[in-house]
Each structure stands twice: as C-alpha cells, then as structure tokens.
C-alpha cells in the first residue's frame, strides 16, 4: 500500500471512526439515521459535511448524522485498510 498524505489519512480515519462508533436512536426519534459524536477535528468535520458524507444539523449539536454516501465511503475504507465491520 502506498503512503498517503496526512490530511487525507486524517479525513479517512475520521469517517472510519465515526462509522465504527455510530449509534442509532430510532427508538427515541422518528429517524433511522446512524449518528456519531463530534469529538474530532472541526475542519475535517466541516469538510465531510461539505462533501455530503455527514450532516451536522445545528453547529451546536454534539453529534452528526452519517449519510448513505458516508456509510458507503466508510465501508470502502474499511475494506481498503482491511478492518472488519462491527456488524
């Protein structure tokens, strides 16, 4: 595997960690979207939001929603790095 730039690695690892640590509160809310906590670099979170992989909703929110595109990206990255999905 070729080395990748640190910025790209941080973005890829962030979406992987968000995906692996996701939770779903469909029993509490009427949405079945997977959520993740926002405890990552805000610039990367903003980039992932701009690219459509996550949705922040309110910037004051402590969690983000992972979009279908974000789930696809995360699963592809799990495969790329040979990481087993938790499902």
MARKOL-372213 format. One line per 10 residues: number of its first residue (from 1); their letters; for each residue x, y, z of N, C-alpha, C. Coordinates in steps of 0.05 Angstrom, whole numbers. Example, Ala and Ser with C-alpha at 12.3 -4.5 7.8 and 13.67 -1.06 7.14 Angstrom:
BEGIN
1) AS) 264,-114,156,246,-90,156,264,-66,156; 257,-45,142,273,-21,143,258,1,157
This chain:
BEGIN
1) XXXXXXXXXX) 17,-24,0,0,0,0,18,25,0; 12,43,-17,27,68,-19,20,87,5; 39,103,13,34,122,34,15,144,24; -1,154,42,-19,176,34,-13,201,51; -22,224,42,-16,249,56,-30,249,83; -18,262,103,-30,263,130,-59,274,130; -64,295,115,-91,306,114,-112,287,104; -105,272,83,-123,252,72,-127,229,92; -105,221,105,-107,200,125,-125,208,148; -122,232,157,-139,242,179,-169,241,171
11) XXXXXXXXXX) -175,250,147,-203,250,138,-214,221,136; -198,204,124,-206,176,121,-210,163,148; -191,167,166,-193,155,193,-216,166,209; -222,191,205,-244,204,219,-271,191,211; -276,188,185,-301,176,177,-302,147,185; -279,133,185,-279,105,194,-287,104,224; -274,121,240,-280,121,269,-309,129,274; -319,149,260,-347,157,263,-366,133,256; -360,119,235,-376,97,226,-375,74,247; -351,67,256,-348,45,275,-360,51,303
21) XXXXXXXXXX) -361,77,310,-372,84,336,-400,95,334; -413,90,312,-440,101,307,-460,89,327; -482,104,330,-505,95,346,-530,103,332; -552,91,339,-577,97,326,-598,100,347; -612,122,346,-633,128,366,-661,128,353; -665,109,335,-691,108,321,-714,103,341; -708,91,364,-729,87,384,-736,113,398; -718,133,397,-723,158,410,-733,180,391; -723,178,366,-731,197,346,-744,181,323; -757,195,305,-771,181,283,-753,177,259
31) XXXXXXXXXX) -727,180,262,-708,177,241,-691,152,246; -684,138,225,-667,115,227,-638,120,218; -629,144,221,-602,152,212,-582,145,234; -559,135,225,-537,129,243,-524,155,251; -517,157,276,-505,182,287,-477,176,298; -461,197,301,-434,194,313,-429,220,329; -412,217,349,-405,241,365,-385,258,349; -386,284,355,-370,304,340,-342,308,352; -331,290,367,-305,294,380,-281,292,363; -282,303,339,-260,302,320,-253,330,311
41) XXXXXXXXXX) -232,333,295,-223,359,285,-246,372,270; -253,397,278,-276,411,266,-272,417,237; -247,422,228,-243,427,200,-249,402,183; -242,379,193,-248,354,179,-278,349,180; -290,353,202,-320,350,204,-333,368,184; -324,393,182,-336,412,162,-332,402,134; -308,391,127,-303,381,101,-321,357,94; -324,339,113,-341,315,109,-370,324,105; -378,345,119,-405,356,116,-408,368,88; -389,384,80,-390,397,54,-391,377,31
51) XXXXXXXXXX) -377,354,35,-376,333,15,-400,315,16; -418,318,35,-442,303,37,-440,276,51; -418,271,65,-415,245,79,-428,245,107; -430,269,118,-444,271,144,-462,296,143; -480,298,162,-497,322,165,-494,331,194; -486,356,197,-483,367,224,-508,378,237; -527,385,220,-551,398,231,-542,424,244; -549,428,269,-541,451,284,-511,449,292; -497,471,288,-468,470,295,-464,467,325; -485,472,341,-484,468,370,-488,440,378
61) XXXXXXXXXX) -498,423,360,-503,395,365,-477,381,371; -479,361,388,-455,345,396,-452,320,379; -471,315,361,-469,292,344,-475,299,315; -468,281,297,-473,285,268,-488,261,258; -502,264,236,-514,242,222,-496,233,200; -493,206,196,-477,195,175,-496,189,151; -491,202,128,-508,198,105,-503,171,92; -520,163,73,-516,138,58,-489,139,44; -482,162,33,-456,164,19,-433,161,39; -437,171,64,-417,168,85,-413,139,93
71) XXXXXXXXXX) -435,125,95,-434,96,101,-419,81,79; -425,87,54,-412,74,32,-382,80,32; -375,105,37,-346,112,38,-333,98,61; -345,97,84,-333,84,108,-329,55,102; -349,41,91,-346,13,85,-324,7,65; -322,25,44,-300,22,25,-273,25,39; -271,45,57,-246,49,71,-239,26,90; -260,14,103,-255,-9,120,-242,-31,103; -253,-35,79,-242,-55,61,-213,-48,53; -209,-22,46,-182,-13,38,-161,-19,60
81) XXXXXXX) -168,-14,85,-150,-18,107,-153,-45,121; -169,-63,109,-173,-90,119,-182,-90,149; -202,-73,154,-214,-71,181,-242,-85,180; -247,-102,198,-273,-116,199,-295,-97,209; -318,-98,195,-341,-82,204,-352,-94,229; -364,-78,245,-375,-88,271,-402,-102,268; -414,-101,245,-440,-114,241,-436,-144,235
